[in-house]
Amino acid sequence: MRIFLGLIVAPSLALACQGAMLALVAPSCSAQTRVGIHLVAAGFLAVTVLLALLSAREWGTHRAAGAPLATRRFLGACATAVASLSALVILMMWFAAWVLSPCWQ
């Protein structure tokens, strides 16, 4: 089950993070603060990194040779890569929110 969390939930979290950060642009602009955007990005990043670590743990537990275990190990590696890439995407969106002002007009 941990493999599918990394494969399916992590990219979904990256997309949800983008939507939540976009939804907070107008309130952040009117309040002249970015705290909400930073809290959302930090929360989503923490959960995505946790999913990447769970996937890496699943990848590392299947070291023995054999067809079913080799398949599980490959899926664990893919889940780790997808979850790590999703965490990187969230980190880059957070960096853009840190550098750019929510009031760009």
C-alpha positions in Angstrom: 0.0 0.0 0.0 2.9 2.4 0.7 4.0 2.1 -2.9 0.7 3.4 -4.2 0.8 6.3 -1.8 4.0 7.4 -3.4 2.8 6.8 -6.9 -0.7 8.3 -6.7 -1.1 10.5 -3.6 2.2 12.4 -3.9 1.5 13.9 -7.4 -2.1 14.6 -6.3 -0.7 16.5 -3.3 1.5 18.6 -5.6 -1.5 19.5 -7.6 -3.6 20.2 -4.5 -0.8 22.4 -3.2 -0.8 24.5 -6.3 -4.5 25.0 -6.1 -4.4 25.9 -2.4 -1.6 28.3 -2.9 -3.4 29.9 -5.8 -6.5 30.2 -3.7 -4.6 32.1 -1.0 -3.1 34.7 -3.4 -6.1 37.2 -3.1 -6.3 37.0 0.7 -2.6 37.3 1.0 -2.5 40.3 -1.2 -5.3 42.0 0.7 -3.7 41.3 4.1 -0.1 42.0 2.8 1.2 38.8 4.3 2.5 35.5 2.9 2.2 33.4 6.0 -0.8 31.4 4.8 0.9 30.5 1.5 4.1 29.5 3.4 2.1 27.4 5.9 0.2 25.6 3.1 3.4 24.9 1.2 5.3 23.7 4.3 2.4 21.3 5.2 2.1 19.8 1.8 5.9 19.5 1.5 6.1 17.7 4.8 3.4 15.2 3.8 5.0 14.6 0.4 8.5 14.0 1.9 6.9 11.6 4.4 5.4 9.7 1.5 8.8 9.6 -0.3 10.4 8.2 2.8 7.7 5.5 3.2 8.2 4.6 -0.5 12.0 4.5 0.0 11.5 2.2 3.0 9.3 -0.1 0.9 12.0 -0.1 -1.8 14.7 -1.0 0.7 12.9 -3.9 2.4 12.7 -6.0 -0.8 16.4 -6.8 -1.3 16.1 -10.6 -2.0 16.0 -11.9 -5.5 12.9 -13.3 -7.0 10.3 -12.3 -9.6 7.5 -11.0 -7.2 10.1 -9.2 -5.0 11.9 -7.7 -8.0 8.6 -6.3 -9.2 7.8 -4.8 -5.7 11.3 -3.4 -5.6 11.0 -1.8 -9.0 7.6 -0.3 -8.0 9.2 0.9 -4.8 11.9 2.6 -6.7 9.4 4.2 -9.1 7.2 5.4 -6.1 10.3 6.9 -4.4 11.2 8.8 -7.6 7.7 10.0 -8.2 7.2 11.2 -4.6 10.6 12.8 -4.6 9.9 14.6 -7.8 6.5 15.8 -6.4 8.3 17.1 -3.3 10.7 19.0 -5.6 7.8 20.5 -7.5 6.2 21.7 -4.2 9.6 23.1 -3.1 10.0 25.0 -6.3 6.4 26.4 -6.0 7.2 27.5 -2.5 10.4 29.2 -3.7 8.4 31.1 -6.2 5.9 32.2 -3.5 8.9 33.3 -1.4 10.5 35.4 -4.1 7.4 36.8 -5.9 4.9 39.1 -4.3 1.3 37.9 -4.3 0.3 41.5 -5.4 1.9 41.5 -8.9 -0.2 44.3 -10.3 
